[in-house]
Amino acid sequence: MLSLTNKRILLGITGGIAAYKCAELTRLFSKAGADVRIAMTRSATEFITPLTMQALSGNRVHLELLDTEAEAAMGHIELARWADLVLIAPATADFIARIVHGQANDILSTLVLATSAPIAVAPAMNQAMWSDPGTQSNLQLLRDRSYHIFGPAEGEQACGDVGLGRMLEPAELIEECASLFKSDYLAGRKIVITGGPTREALDPVRFISNHSSGKMAYALAAEAVFAGAKVILISGPVQLQTPDRVTRIDVESADQMLEATLAQIEAADVFIGVAAVADYRPKNAAQEKIKKSTGEIQLTLVKNPDIISEVARLDPRPVVVGFAAETNDILENGRKKLQKKNLDLLFANNATETFNSETISVTAISPTGEKEIPTANKNVVARNILQLIAETLTQKS
């Protein structure tokens, strides 16, 4: 399945009659899950208004190279760096010629020079202009530079001619763009991940917690986005940056994590419980700081909710994936947890080798067998884990 979920598309519109199709193209990009930014040449605004494109994309349209307001927020260099793909549609014969020769005299041509993202052009012009040797030579130069050429189609043109030169229809361009992102084995899936520790308050300044760094959950979130998923990361307190294009919800306690999970689980395809949730919390947290005394202090602890079990009991429910960080009898305890909590898949590991480490090794345990994932960087292991989850999704569909 191909998808544009989480992809950043920079749509460049030039001055051809086919520019009107960019309204529908932008709508389809957004529907496919892409984030769209738009840059227009001055001549493009004669065919379709920036206001229309702004309304459809939900983002400011970029028109001028030297724009003080734009530079204060997202300048042309930042916009060039932002994109996962630059699509020029329609691409007129004039604009194709200009980018072949490296011109940078407007916002769009400058973006083409400044970006390191893949560039695709959707030619749109009169059939005679298309067949002209100069145009064909320019297109070959673009192909030699690894540009993607989408189209054109054959048919009746605005001038009344019939032949090659029509811009591909918006739905066809969406398919062409999506085909450039073939690693999307979780395309369009919604994944909810819990990560990090929880903190259970003793008083306003003290708490019960653990050594979880959250690194495994954050690696899974980042890799899931790369694989095309929409990711909700419910995070306990950690010192980590939110992965790009991940929606992060911060919580402190197990109760807060459960509440956030249940609020986000609707329509989720997968739930991955990576968080090291505290098993117990104080029955009554003190309202003021507990003072030091000469004697002993007794704490009454009560069980915290079992978040992953709560999700596994839902009907309908997503594919439910757990982690078991054990200090002894790792596989045996992992098998017991898989069965007891009614999980689809579980990854067992040695807890003492995991916390605050950049590497990890895990054993995947399912109702049908086990598979070792050897020690590697957590992002590498995360990719292997997500591929197994994708296989489980396929089996259940």
C-alpha positions in Angstrom: 0.0 0.0 0.0 1.4 3.4 -1.0 0.8 6.4 1.2 1.8 10.0 1.6 1.1 10.0 5.4 3.5 12.4 7.2 5.2 13.4 3.9 6.2 17.0 3.4 5.3 18.1 -0.2 6.4 21.4 -1.6 4.1 22.1 -4.5 5.5 24.6 -7.0 2.9 26.1 -9.4 3.9 27.9 -12.6 1.9 29.9 -15.1 0.0 27.4 -17.2 -3.7 26.9 -17.7 -3.4 23.6 -15.9 -2.7 25.5 -12.6 -6.4 25.3 -11.9 -5.9 21.6 -11.3 -3.7 22.4 -8.3 -6.7 23.1 -6.2 -7.8 19.5 -6.4 -4.2 18.2 -6.3 -3.7 20.0 -3.0 -6.9 18.6 -1.6 -5.9 15.1 -2.5 -2.4 15.6 -1.0 -4.0 16.6 2.3 -6.5 13.7 2.1 -3.6 11.3 1.6 -2.0 12.6 4.9 0.7 14.9 3.4 1.6 18.3 4.7 1.6 20.7 1.8 3.4 24.0 1.3 3.0 26.0 -1.9 5.2 28.3 -3.8 3.9 30.1 -6.9 5.5 32.1 -9.7 3.9 35.5 -10.4 2.4 34.2 -13.6 0.8 31.3 -11.8 -1.3 33.8 -9.8 -3.0 34.9 -13.1 -4.5 31.4 -13.3 -5.4 30.5 -9.7 -5.3 32.8 -6.6 -2.9 32.4 -3.7 -5.9 32.7 -1.4 -7.5 29.6 -2.9 -4.3 27.6 -2.4 -3.9 28.9 1.1 -7.4 27.9 2.1 -6.9 24.4 0.6 -3.4 23.8 2.1 -4.0 25.5 5.4 -0.6 27.2 5.0 0.7 30.5 3.8 1.5 30.6 0.1 5.1 31.7 -0.8 5.2 34.2 -3.6 8.3 36.4 -3.2 11.9 35.5 -2.9 12.7 38.6 -0.8 9.8 38.5 1.7 10.6 40.0 5.1 7.5 38.3 6.7 8.4 34.9 5.3 12.1 35.2 6.3 11.0 35.9 9.9 9.2 32.6 10.0 10.3 30.1 7.4 12.7 31.5 4.8 13.2 30.0 1.4 16.3 28.0 2.6 14.3 26.6 5.5 11.5 25.8 3.1 13.9 24.0 0.8 15.2 22.0 3.7 11.7 21.2 5.0 10.5 19.3 1.9 10.6 15.5 1.4 9.6 16.1 -2.2 9.3 19.1 -4.5 6.6 18.7 -7.2 6.4 21.4 -9.9 2.9 21.2 -11.4 2.2 22.5 -13.9 5.8 22.8 -15.2 5.7 25.1 -18.2 8.3 24.9 -21.0 9.7 28.2 -19.9 10.2 27.1 -16.3 11.7 23.8 -17.3 14.3 25.8 -19.4 15.0 28.1 -16.5 15.8 25.3 -14.0 17.9 23.5 -16.6 20.1 26.5 -16.7 20.2 27.0 -12.9 18.4 30.3 -12.9 17.2 31.5 -9.5 15.3 34.7 -10.2 12.1 33.9 -8.3 11.0 32.0 -5.2 10.3 28.7 -7.0 13.4 28.5 -9.1 15.5 29.4 -6.0 13.8 26.6 -4.0 14.7 24.1 -6.8 18.4 25.0 -6.5 18.4 25.1 -2.7 16.6 21.8 -2.0 18.3 18.4 -1.5 14.9 16.7 -1.7 13.8 14.7 -4.8 12.3 16.9 -7.5 9.5 16.0 -9.8 8.0 18.0 -12.7 4.6 17.5 -14.3 4.9 19.1 -17.8 2.0 21.0 -19.2 2.2 22.8 -22.5 1.0 22.9 -26.1 1.8 19.8 -28.1 4.1 21.7 -30.5 6.1 23.1 -27.6 6.3 19.6 -26.0 7.7 18.1 -29.2 10.2 20.9 -29.8 13.8 19.6 -29.8 14.7 22.3 -27.2 12.1 21.2 -24.8 13.0 17.5 -25.2 16.7 18.3 -24.7 15.9 20.2 -21.5 13.8 17.3 -20.2 16.6 14.8 -20.9 19.0 17.0 -18.9 16.6 16.9 -16.0 16.4 13.1 -16.3 20.2 12.9 -16.3 20.1 14.9 -13.0 17.7 12.4 -11.5 14.6 14.6 -11.7 11.3 12.6 -12.0 9.2 13.5 -15.0 5.5 12.8 -14.5 3.7 12.8 -17.8 2.5 14.5 -19.8 -0.8 12.9 -21.0 -2.3 13.0 -24.5 -5.6 14.6 -25.3 -7.4 17.8 -26.2 -5.6 20.9 -25.1 -6.9 24.4 -24.1 -5.8 25.8 -27.4 -7.8 23.2 -29.3 -4.8 21.1 -30.4 -4.7 17.4 -29.7 -1.6 15.6 -28.6 1.0 15.2 -25.9 1.2 18.0 -23.4 -1.7 17.8 -21.0 -0.7 17.7 -17.3 -1.5 14.5 -15.6 -4.8 14.5 -13.6 -4.4 15.2 -9.8 -5.2 11.6 -8.8 -2.5 10.3 -11.2 0.0 12.8 -9.8 -0.8 11.6 -6.3 0.0 8.0 -7.3 3.2 9.0 -8.9 4.3 10.9 -5.8 3.4 8.1 -3.5 5.3 5.6 -5.6 8.6 7.5 -4.7 8.1 6.5 -1.0 8.2 2.7 -1.3 9.4 2.1 2.3 6.0 2.8 3.7 5.2 -0.7 5.0 3.0 1.0 7.7 1.4 3.4 5.3 -1.6 5.1 6.7 -1.6 3.1 10.0 -2.3 4.8 13.3 0.1 3.7 16.0 -0.2 4.7 19.7 3.0 4.2 21.7 3.6 4.7 25.4 7.2 5.4 26.6 9.4 6.5 29.4 8.8 6.1 33.1 5.9 7.2 35.2 6.2 9.2 38.4 3.9 8.4 41.4 3.9 11.3 43.8 4.8 10.8 47.5 4.4 14.5 48.2 4.8 17.7 46.1 8.6 17.1 45.7 9.1 13.4 45.9 8.0 10.5 43.8 8.4 6.8 43.0 9.8 6.0 39.6 12.4 3.9 37.7 15.4 4.2 35.4 13.6 4.1 32.0 15.1 6.6 29.6 12.3 6.3 27.0 14.9 5.8 24.2 13.3 2.6 22.8 9.8 4.2 22.6 11.2 7.3 20.9 13.2 5.1 18.4 10.0 3.2 17.6 8.1 6.4 17.1 10.7 7.9 14.7 11.0 4.7 12.7 7.2 4.3 12.5 6.8 7.8 11.0 9.5 6.9 8.5 7.5 3.8 7.6 4.4 5.9 6.9 2.5 5.7 10.1 0.6 8.4 12.0 2.2 8.2 15.5 0.9 9.3 18.9 3.6 9.1 21.5 2.3 9.2 25.1 5.4 10.0 27.1 6.4 9.9 30.7 9.1 12.4 31.9 12.2 12.0 29.7 15.0 14.2 28.5 14.5 13.5 24.8 13.4 15.6 21.8 10.1 14.7 20.1 10.8 12.8 16.9 9.9 14.7 13.7 6.2 14.5 12.8 5.3 12.6 15.9 2.4 13.9 18.1 3.6 13.8 21.7 1.4 13.9 24.8 3.3 14.4 28.1 2.0 12.7 31.2 3.4 12.0 34.7 1.5 9.2 36.5 0.1 5.9 35.4 -3.4 7.1 35.8 -2.6 10.0 33.4 -1.0 7.7 30.9 -4.1 5.4 31.0 -6.4 8.3 30.5 -4.3 9.6 27.5 -4.1 6.2 26.0 -7.9 5.6 26.1 -8.4 9.1 24.6 -6.2 8.3 21.7 -6.8 4.6 21.0 -9.9 5.1 18.8 -9.2 3.9 15.3 -5.6 2.9 16.2 -4.2 -0.1 14.3 -1.5 -0.8 16.8 -0.8 -0.1 20.4 2.8 -0.5 21.6 3.2 -0.4 25.4 6.9 0.4 25.9 6.5 2.6 28.9 8.0 1.4 32.2 4.8 2.0 34.2 5.2 2.0 38.0 3.4 -1.1 39.3 2.4 0.7 42.5 1.7 4.2 43.8 1.2 5.6 47.3 -2.4 5.2 48.5 -2.4 8.8 49.7 0.1 11.4 48.5 0.9 14.0 51.1 -0.3 17.5 50.2 2.8 19.1 51.9 6.4 18.0 51.8 7.0 15.1 54.2 9.4 16.2 57.0 12.3 14.1 58.0 11.7 12.3 61.3 13.9 10.2 63.6 11.7 7.1 63.2 10.6 5.0 60.3 8.1 6.1 57.7 5.6 3.6 56.5 4.1 3.9 53.0 0.9 2.1 51.9 1.1 1.3 48.2 -1.8 0.3 45.9 -1.6 -1.2 42.4 -1.6 1.1 39.4 -3.8 0.3 36.4 -2.4 -2.2 33.9 -2.6 -0.1 30.8 -1.7 -2.7 28.2 -4.3 -5.1 29.7 -6.9 -2.4 29.5 -6.2 -1.9 25.8 -6.2 -5.6 25.2 -9.7 -5.9 26.6 -11.2 -3.4 24.2 -13.6 -4.5 21.6 -12.8 -3.8 18.8 -9.1 -3.6 19.7 -5.9 -2.8 17.9 -3.0 -5.1 17.5 -1.5 -5.0 21.1 2.3 -5.2 21.5 4.1 -5.3 24.8 7.6 -5.2 26.2 8.9 -7.3 29.1 12.0 -5.9 30.7 13.1 -8.7 33.0 16.1 -9.4 35.2 15.8 -13.2 35.3 14.1 -16.0 33.4 13.5 -13.5 30.6 11.9 -15.8 28.0 9.8 -17.7 30.5 8.5 -14.5 32.1 7.9 -13.0 28.7 5.8 -16.0 27.6 3.7 -15.8 30.7 3.1 -12.1 30.2 2.1 -12.6 26.6 -0.5 -15.1 27.6 -1.7 -13.4 30.8 -2.3 -10.1 29.1 -3.7 -11.5 25.9 -1.1 -9.8 23.7 -0.5 -10.3 20.0 3.2 -9.8 20.2 5.8 -9.2 23.0 9.4 -8.2 23.0 11.5 -9.5 26.0 14.8 -8.1 27.0 17.2 -7.9 29.9 16.2 -4.8 31.9 19.7 -4.2 33.3 21.2 -3.9 29.8 18.5 -1.6 28.5 18.0 1.5 30.7 19.9 4.5 29.3 21.7 2.4 26.7 21.9 3.2 23.0 21.7 -0.5 22.1 19.4 -3.4 22.9 18.7 -7.0 22.0 15.2 -8.5 22.2 13.4 -11.7 21.6 10.1 -11.5 19.8 7.5 -13.8 21.3 4.2 -14.5 19.7 1.5 -17.2 20.2 3.2 -19.1 17.3 6.9 -18.9 18.1 9.9 -16.8 18.9 12.5 -14.8 17.0 15.8 -13.3 18.2 16.7 -9.7 17.2 20.4 -9.3 18.0 22.1 -6.5 19.8 22.1 -3.3 17.7 21.4 0.4 17.9 17.8 1.0 19.2 16.7 2.6 15.9 17.9 -0.5 14.0 16.1 -2.8 16.4 13.0 -0.6 16.2 12.9 -1.1 12.4 13.1 -4.9 12.9 10.3 -4.7 15.6 8.1 -2.6 13.3 8.5 -5.0 10.4 7.3 -7.9 12.7 4.4 -5.8 13.7 3.6 -5.1 10.1 3.6 -8.8 9.4 1.2 -9.3 12.3 -1.1 -6.7 10.9 -1.1 -8.5 7.6 -1.9 -11.8 9.2 -4.9 -10.3 11.1 -6.3 -8.4 8.1 
